[in-house]
Amino acid sequence: MSYKKTTLKNGLRIMTIPMKGTKTVTVTVMVGVGSRYESEREAGLSHFIEHMLFKGTEKRPNTLVISEELDSIGGEFNAFTGKDKTGYYAKVDAKHFEKALDVVSDMYLNSKLDKEEIEREKGTIIQEISMYEDMPMRTIGDEFENLLYEKTTLGREITGYKKTVAAFSRKDFVKFMDKFYLASDTVVCVAGKMNEEKVITKVKEYFDGMRDGKKPALKTVKEAQKKPQLKIKYKKTDQTQLIVGTRAYHQSHPDRFALGLLATILGANMSSRLFIEVRERRGLAYYVRTSADMYQD
């Protein structure tokens, strides 16, 4: 698959990926910050910001206006927060490309971060944390990384803690975004049916004036483990969740593709070795899989 990378004067990168045979286009705006960049007091702030960027801008004053504008053209839209990145995207019919770009860029650049909306959303996120706590299949991954990375920010849940979420104020959002939501750490990726030159021109039009600055240095993880470790968390359920894993490669390592292939062979699909042995031959479990999660370092 071919792609083109364009860098604006403010450092913002544009990735264009023309795809023949498709009638849609996806616009994704991603920033290189996630939960691992947060202090203990800021735990969960990246994820909270992701929620707040859907709450309104001066041009689109609330969530309903934003959602109706994209729903009315049959668009799909959402966002995600990781440990080292946060992304916002919309997928629409190719003829609505500029509308998708207009909405997503407006959210990203012009969020109001309304105080009342922040207070209201605290309850939503606290309930989201409670929901995940009731889903052992999901929380087992958090427990594994907590054990693997111990007291570092990589070992912390992306959603943060209920106490930190409840304590956030508007100034925390503004300060964090001023520090990390920078042009040189932002990537706008457009994939699908497109006129590539038009896309680049339009993205430049929307983002050329975005502020830049110096991003704080990443605190790399220091390995402290000397021997195998075990963590057991008891919860009254009908099933037991189990993860066995180890450290592997960072996301730029030359062998990362081999690692991904190994994960596929071992447990990524219904013909994988673990699926065949654990589920089909022995009937020990319904769900079994292998994955390779990679971070910057």
C-alpha positions as a Markdown table, in Angstrom:
| # | Residue | x | y | z |
|---|---|---|---|---|
| 1 | Met | 0.0 | 0.0 | 0.0 |
| 2 | Ser | 1.5 | 3.3 | -1.0 |
| 3 | Tyr | 1.3 | 6.5 | 1.0 |
| 4 | Lys | 2.6 | 10.0 | 1.0 |
| 5 | Lys | 3.9 | 12.0 | 4.0 |
| 6 | Thr | 3.7 | 15.8 | 4.0 |
| 7 | Thr | 5.1 | 18.0 | 6.8 |
| 8 | Leu | 3.8 | 21.5 | 7.3 |
| 9 | Lys | 6.0 | 24.4 | 8.5 |
| 10 | Asn | 4.6 | 24.0 | 12.0 |
| 11 | Gly | 5.7 | 20.4 | 12.1 |
| 12 | Leu | 2.3 | 18.8 | 11.7 |
| 13 | Arg | 2.5 | 15.6 | 9.5 |
| 14 | Ile | -0.1 | 14.6 | 6.9 |
| 15 | Met | -0.3 | 11.0 | 5.8 |
| 16 | Thr | -2.4 | 10.4 | 2.7 |
| 17 | Ile | -3.2 | 6.8 | 1.7 |
| 18 | Pro | -5.2 | 6.6 | -1.6 |
| 19 | Met | -7.2 | 3.3 | -1.8 |
| 20 | Lys | -8.7 | 2.3 | -5.1 |
| 21 | Gly | -11.9 | 0.4 | -5.1 |
| 22 | Thr | -13.4 | 2.1 | -2.0 |
| 23 | Lys | -16.1 | 4.7 | -1.9 |
| 24 | Thr | -15.4 | 6.0 | 1.6 |
| 25 | Val | -12.6 | 8.1 | 3.2 |
| 26 | Thr | -11.5 | 8.1 | 6.8 |
| 27 | Val | -10.0 | 11.1 | 8.5 |
| 28 | Thr | -8.0 | 10.5 | 11.7 |
| 29 | Val | -6.3 | 13.1 | 13.8 |
| 30 | Met | -3.8 | 11.6 | 16.3 |
| 31 | Val | -1.6 | 13.1 | 18.9 |
| 32 | Gly | 1.4 | 11.4 | 20.5 |
| 33 | Val | 0.3 | 11.5 | 24.1 |
| 34 | Gly | -1.5 | 9.1 | 26.3 |
| 35 | Ser | -1.8 | 7.9 | 29.8 |
| 36 | Arg | 2.0 | 7.2 | 30.3 |
| 37 | Tyr | 2.7 | 10.9 | 30.0 |
| 38 | Glu | 0.5 | 11.7 | 33.0 |
| 39 | Ser | 1.6 | 12.4 | 36.5 |
| 40 | Glu | 0.0 | 10.4 | 39.4 |
| 41 | Arg | -2.4 | 13.3 | 40.0 |
| 42 | Glu | -3.2 | 13.5 | 36.3 |
| 43 | Ala | -4.1 | 9.8 | 36.0 |
| 44 | Gly | -6.9 | 9.4 | 33.5 |
| 45 | Leu | -6.6 | 13.0 | 32.1 |
| 46 | Ser | -5.8 | 11.9 | 28.5 |
| 47 | His | -8.8 | 9.7 | 28.4 |
| 48 | Phe | -11.0 | 12.4 | 29.9 |
| 49 | Ile | -9.8 | 14.9 | 27.3 |
| 50 | Glu | -10.9 | 12.4 | 24.6 |
| 51 | His | -14.4 | 12.5 | 26.0 |
| 52 | Met | -14.5 | 16.3 | 26.3 |
| 53 | Leu | -13.5 | 16.9 | 22.7 |
| 54 | Phe | -16.9 | 15.6 | 21.7 |
| 55 | Lys | -18.7 | 18.1 | 24.1 |
| 56 | Gly | -18.7 | 21.1 | 21.9 |
| 57 | Thr | -16.9 | 24.0 | 20.2 |
| 58 | Glu | -18.0 | 27.6 | 19.5 |
| 59 | Lys | -19.1 | 26.5 | 16.0 |
| 60 | Arg | -20.8 | 23.3 | 17.3 |
| 61 | Pro | -21.9 | 24.0 | 20.9 |
| 62 | Asn | -22.7 | 20.5 | 22.1 |
| 63 | Thr | -22.5 | 16.8 | 21.5 |
| 64 | Leu | -25.8 | 16.6 | 19.7 |
| 65 | Val | -24.8 | 19.1 | 17.1 |
| 66 | Ile | -21.5 | 17.3 | 16.4 |
| 67 | Ser | -23.2 | 13.9 | 16.2 |
| 68 | Glu | -26.1 | 15.0 | 14.1 |
| 69 | Glu | -23.8 | 16.6 | 11.6 |
| 70 | Leu | -21.9 | 13.4 | 11.0 |
| 71 | Asp | -24.9 | 11.0 | 11.5 |
| 72 | Ser | -26.9 | 13.0 | 8.9 |
| 73 | Ile | -24.4 | 12.0 | 6.2 |
| 74 | Gly | -24.1 | 8.4 | 7.3 |
| 75 | Gly | -20.7 | 8.8 | 9.0 |
| 76 | Glu | -19.0 | 6.7 | 11.6 |
| 77 | Phe | -17.0 | 8.5 | 14.2 |
| 78 | Asn | -15.3 | 7.8 | 17.5 |
| 79 | Ala | -12.0 | 8.3 | 19.4 |
| 80 | Phe | -9.6 | 6.2 | 21.4 |
| 81 | Thr | -6.9 | 6.7 | 24.1 |
| 82 | Gly | -3.8 | 4.5 | 24.4 |
| 83 | Lys | -0.9 | 4.7 | 26.7 |
| 84 | Asp | 1.2 | 6.8 | 24.2 |
| 85 | Lys | -1.4 | 8.1 | 21.7 |
| 86 | Thr | -4.9 | 9.5 | 21.4 |
| 87 | Gly | -6.9 | 9.6 | 18.2 |
| 88 | Tyr | -10.1 | 11.1 | 16.8 |
| 89 | Tyr | -11.6 | 9.9 | 13.5 |
| 90 | Ala | -14.6 | 10.0 | 11.2 |
| 91 | Lys | -15.4 | 7.7 | 8.2 |
| 92 | Val | -17.7 | 9.1 | 5.5 |
| 93 | Asp | -18.7 | 8.8 | 1.9 |
| 94 | Ala | -15.8 | 10.3 | -0.1 |
| 95 | Lys | -17.9 | 13.2 | -1.3 |
| 96 | His | -18.2 | 14.3 | 2.4 |
| 97 | Phe | -14.5 | 14.4 | 3.0 |
| 98 | Glu | -14.3 | 18.1 | 3.8 |
| 99 | Lys | -17.3 | 17.9 | 6.2 |
| 100 | Ala | -15.5 | 15.1 | 8.1 |
| 101 | Leu | -12.3 | 17.1 | 8.2 |
| 102 | Asp | -14.1 | 20.2 | 9.3 |
| 103 | Val | -15.8 | 18.5 | 12.2 |
| 104 | Val | -12.8 | 16.5 | 13.5 |
| 105 | Ser | -10.4 | 19.4 | 13.2 |
| 106 | Asp | -12.9 | 21.7 | 15.0 |
| 107 | Met | -13.2 | 19.2 | 17.8 |
| 108 | Tyr | -9.4 | 18.9 | 18.0 |
| 109 | Leu | -8.5 | 22.5 | 17.8 |
| 110 | Asn | -11.5 | 24.4 | 19.3 |
| 111 | Ser | -13.0 | 22.4 | 22.2 |
| 112 | Lys | -14.7 | 24.6 | 24.7 |
| 113 | Leu | -13.9 | 22.4 | 27.7 |
| 114 | Asp | -17.0 | 23.7 | 29.4 |
| 115 | Lys | -16.8 | 23.5 | 33.2 |
| 116 | Glu | -20.4 | 22.2 | 33.6 |
| 117 | Glu | -19.7 | 19.5 | 31.0 |
| 118 | Ile | -16.6 | 18.5 | 32.8 |
| 119 | Glu | -18.4 | 18.0 | 36.1 |
| 120 | Arg | -21.2 | 16.1 | 34.4 |
| 121 | Glu | -18.7 | 13.9 | 32.5 |
| 122 | Lys | -16.9 | 12.9 | 35.7 |
| 123 | Gly | -19.9 | 10.7 | 36.6 |
| 124 | Thr | -19.9 | 9.1 | 33.2 |
| 125 | Ile | -16.2 | 8.2 | 33.4 |
| 126 | Ile | -16.4 | 7.0 | 37.0 |
| 127 | Gln | -19.2 | 4.7 | 35.8 |
| 128 | Glu | -17.1 | 3.6 | 32.9 |
| 129 | Ile | -14.3 | 2.6 | 35.3 |
| 130 | Ser | -16.8 | 0.6 | 37.4 |
| 131 | Met | -18.1 | -1.1 | 34.3 |
| 132 | Tyr | -14.5 | -2.2 | 33.4 |
| 133 | Glu | -14.0 | -3.4 | 37.0 |
| 134 | Asp | -17.0 | -5.7 | 36.4 |
| 135 | Met | -15.4 | -7.2 | 33.2 |
| 136 | Pro | -12.6 | -9.5 | 34.3 |
| 137 | Met | -11.8 | -10.4 | 30.6 |
| 138 | Arg | -10.8 | -6.7 | 30.1 |
| 139 | Thr | -9.2 | -6.0 | 33.5 |
| 140 | Ile | -6.9 | -9.0 | 33.3 |
| 141 | Gly | -4.9 | -7.1 | 30.7 |
| 142 | Asp | -4.6 | -4.1 | 33.0 |
| 143 | Glu | -3.5 | -6.3 | 35.9 |
| 144 | Phe | -0.9 | -8.0 | 33.6 |
| 145 | Glu | 0.7 | -4.7 | 32.6 |
| 146 | Asn | 0.5 | -3.4 | 36.2 |
| 147 | Leu | 2.6 | -6.4 | 37.2 |
| 148 | Leu | 4.9 | -6.1 | 34.2 |
| 149 | Tyr | 5.6 | -2.4 | 34.5 |
| 150 | Glu | 5.0 | -2.1 | 38.3 |
| 151 | Lys | 4.9 | 1.5 | 39.6 |
| 152 | Thr | 5.7 | 3.2 | 36.2 |
| 153 | Thr | 3.0 | 5.1 | 34.3 |
| 154 | Leu | 2.9 | 2.2 | 31.7 |
| 155 | Gly | 1.5 | 0.0 | 34.4 |
| 156 | Arg | -1.4 | 2.2 | 35.1 |
| 157 | Glu | -4.9 | 1.9 | 33.7 |
| 158 | Ile | -5.7 | 4.3 | 30.9 |
| 159 | Thr | -8.9 | 5.4 | 32.5 |
| 160 | Gly | -7.1 | 6.5 | 35.7 |
| 161 | Tyr | -8.6 | 6.3 | 39.1 |
| 162 | Lys | -12.0 | 7.4 | 40.4 |
| 163 | Lys | -10.4 | 9.8 | 42.9 |
| 164 | Thr | -8.2 | 11.5 | 40.2 |
| 165 | Val | -11.1 | 11.8 | 37.8 |
| 166 | Ala | -13.3 | 13.4 | 40.4 |
| 167 | Ala | -10.6 | 16.0 | 41.3 |
| 168 | Phe | -9.9 | 17.3 | 37.8 |
| 169 | Ser | -10.7 | 21.0 | 37.1 |
| 170 | Arg | -10.8 | 22.9 | 33.8 |
| 171 | Lys | -7.3 | 24.3 | 34.2 |
| 172 | Asp | -5.9 | 20.7 | 34.3 |
| 173 | Phe | -7.3 | 20.1 | 30.8 |
| 174 | Val | -6.0 | 23.4 | 29.5 |
| 175 | Lys | -2.6 | 23.0 | 31.0 |
| 176 | Phe | -2.2 | 19.4 | 29.7 |
| 177 | Met | -3.4 | 20.2 | 26.2 |
| 178 | Asp | -1.1 | 23.3 | 26.0 |
| 179 | Lys | 1.8 | 21.0 | 26.9 |
| 180 | Phe | 1.0 | 18.1 | 24.6 |
| 181 | Tyr | -1.4 | 18.9 | 21.9 |
| 182 | Leu | 1.2 | 20.4 | 19.6 |
| 183 | Ala | 1.5 | 20.6 | 15.8 |
| 184 | Ser | 4.8 | 18.8 | 15.7 |
| 185 | Asp | 3.3 | 15.9 | 17.6 |
| 186 | Thr | 0.1 | 15.7 | 15.6 |
| 187 | Val | -0.6 | 13.5 | 12.6 |
| 188 | Val | -3.5 | 13.9 | 10.3 |
| 189 | Cys | -4.1 | 10.6 | 8.4 |
| 190 | Val | -6.5 | 10.4 | 5.5 |
| 191 | Ala | -7.2 | 7.0 | 3.9 |
| 192 | Gly | -9.6 | 5.9 | 1.2 |
| 193 | Lys | -11.0 | 7.5 | -2.0 |
| 194 | Met | -9.5 | 10.9 | -2.5 |
| 195 | Asn | -7.9 | 13.6 | -4.6 |
| 196 | Glu | -4.5 | 13.5 | -2.8 |
| 197 | Glu | -3.5 | 17.1 | -3.6 |
| 198 | Lys | -6.9 | 18.5 | -2.6 |
| 199 | Val | -6.7 | 16.6 | 0.7 |
| 200 | Ile | -3.2 | 18.0 | 1.5 |
| 201 | Thr | -4.4 | 21.5 | 0.6 |
| 202 | Lys | -7.5 | 21.3 | 2.8 |
| 203 | Val | -5.6 | 19.8 | 5.8 |
| 204 | Lys | -3.1 | 22.6 | 5.5 |
| 205 | Glu | -5.9 | 25.1 | 5.4 |
| 206 | Tyr | -7.4 | 23.8 | 8.7 |
| 207 | Phe | -4.1 | 23.0 | 10.6 |
| 208 | Asp | -1.5 | 25.5 | 9.3 |
| 209 | Gly | -2.1 | 27.9 | 12.2 |
| 210 | Met | -2.0 | 25.2 | 14.9 |
| 211 | Arg | 0.3 | 26.1 | 17.8 |
| 212 | Asp | 3.6 | 24.2 | 18.2 |
| 213 | Gly | 6.0 | 23.9 | 21.1 |
| 214 | Lys | 8.5 | 21.6 | 22.8 |
| 215 | Lys | 7.0 | 18.3 | 24.0 |
| 216 | Pro | 8.3 | 17.1 | 27.4 |
| 217 | Ala | 10.7 | 14.2 | 27.1 |
| 218 | Leu | 9.3 | 10.7 | 27.5 |
| 219 | Lys | 10.3 | 9.0 | 30.7 |
| 220 | Thr | 11.5 | 5.6 | 29.5 |
| 221 | Val | 10.6 | 2.4 | 31.5 |
| 222 | Lys | 13.4 | 1.1 | 33.7 |
| 223 | Glu | 13.3 | -2.7 | 34.0 |
| 224 | Ala | 13.4 | -3.9 | 37.6 |
| 225 | Gln | 12.2 | -7.4 | 37.4 |
| 226 | Lys | 14.8 | -10.1 | 38.3 |
| 227 | Lys | 12.7 | -13.2 | 38.5 |
| 228 | Pro | 9.3 | -14.6 | 37.3 |
| 229 | Gln | 6.3 | -12.8 | 38.9 |
| 230 | Leu | 2.8 | -13.8 | 39.8 |
| 231 | Lys | -0.3 | -11.7 | 40.5 |
| 232 | Ile | -3.6 | -13.2 | 41.6 |
| 233 | Lys | -6.8 | -11.1 | 42.0 |
| 234 | Tyr | -9.9 | -12.7 | 43.4 |
| 235 | Lys | -13.4 | -11.9 | 42.2 |
| 236 | Lys | -16.5 | -14.0 | 42.5 |
| 237 | Thr | -17.2 | -15.1 | 38.9 |
| 238 | Asp | -18.0 | -18.3 | 37.0 |
| 239 | Gln | -14.7 | -18.1 | 35.0 |
| 240 | Thr | -11.0 | -17.6 | 35.6 |
| 241 | Gln | -9.0 | -15.3 | 33.3 |
| 242 | Leu | -5.4 | -16.1 | 32.8 |
| 243 | Ile | -2.5 | -14.3 | 31.0 |
| 244 | Val | 1.0 | -15.6 | 30.6 |
| 245 | Gly | 3.4 | -13.1 | 29.0 |
| 246 | Thr | 6.8 | -11.5 | 28.8 |
| 247 | Arg | 8.5 | -8.3 | 27.6 |
| 248 | Ala | 9.2 | -8.2 | 23.9 |
| 249 | Tyr | 10.0 | -5.5 | 21.3 |
| 250 | His | 9.3 | -1.8 | 21.1 |
| 251 | Gln | 7.2 | -0.5 | 18.2 |
| 252 | Ser | 10.1 | 0.5 | 16.0 |
| 253 | His | 12.2 | -2.7 | 16.5 |
| 254 | Pro | 13.2 | -4.4 | 13.2 |
| 255 | Asp | 11.8 | -7.7 | 14.4 |
| 256 | Arg | 8.4 | -6.3 | 15.3 |
| 257 | Phe | 6.8 | -7.8 | 12.1 |
| 258 | Ala | 8.2 | -11.2 | 13.0 |
| 259 | Leu | 6.7 | -10.8 | 16.5 |
| 260 | Gly | 3.3 | -9.9 | 15.0 |
| 261 | Leu | 3.5 | -13.0 | 12.7 |
| 262 | Leu | 4.4 | -15.2 | 15.7 |
| 263 | Ala | 1.4 | -13.9 | 17.6 |
| 264 | Thr | -0.9 | -14.7 | 14.7 |
| 265 | Ile | 0.4 | -18.2 | 14.4 |
| 266 | Leu | 0.1 | -18.9 | 18.1 |
| 267 | Gly | -3.4 | -17.5 | 18.8 |
| 268 | Ala | -4.8 | -14.8 | 16.5 |
| 269 | Asn | -7.5 | -16.8 | 14.6 |
| 270 | Met | -9.4 | -20.0 | 14.5 |
| 271 | Ser | -6.6 | -22.0 | 12.8 |
| 272 | Ser | -4.0 | -20.8 | 15.3 |
| 273 | Arg | -2.2 | -23.4 | 17.5 |
| 274 | Leu | -3.6 | -22.3 | 20.8 |
| 275 | Phe | -7.2 | -22.1 | 19.4 |
| 276 | Ile | -7.0 | -25.6 | 18.0 |
| 277 | Glu | -5.3 | -27.2 | 21.0 |
| 278 | Val | -7.1 | -25.4 | 23.9 |
| 279 | Arg | -10.6 | -25.0 | 22.4 |
| 280 | Glu | -11.1 | -27.5 | 19.6 |
| 281 | Arg | -9.1 | -30.5 | 20.9 |
| 282 | Arg | -9.4 | -30.1 | 24.7 |
| 283 | Gly | -12.6 | -28.0 | 25.1 |
| 284 | Leu | -10.9 | -26.1 | 28.0 |
| 285 | Ala | -12.0 | -22.6 | 27.1 |
| 286 | Tyr | -14.2 | -20.6 | 24.8 |
| 287 | Tyr | -11.9 | -17.6 | 24.4 |
| 288 | Val | -8.1 | -17.9 | 23.8 |
| 289 | Arg | -5.8 | -15.6 | 21.9 |
| 290 | Thr | -2.3 | -14.3 | 21.6 |
| 291 | Ser | -1.3 | -10.6 | 21.0 |
| 292 | Ala | 1.8 | -8.5 | 20.8 |
| 293 | Asp | 1.4 | -5.0 | 22.3 |
| 294 | Met | 4.2 | -2.6 | 21.5 |
| 295 | Tyr | 5.0 | 0.8 | 22.9 |
| 296 | Gln | 7.6 | 3.5 | 22.0 |
| 297 | Asp | 10.4 | 2.0 | 24.1 |
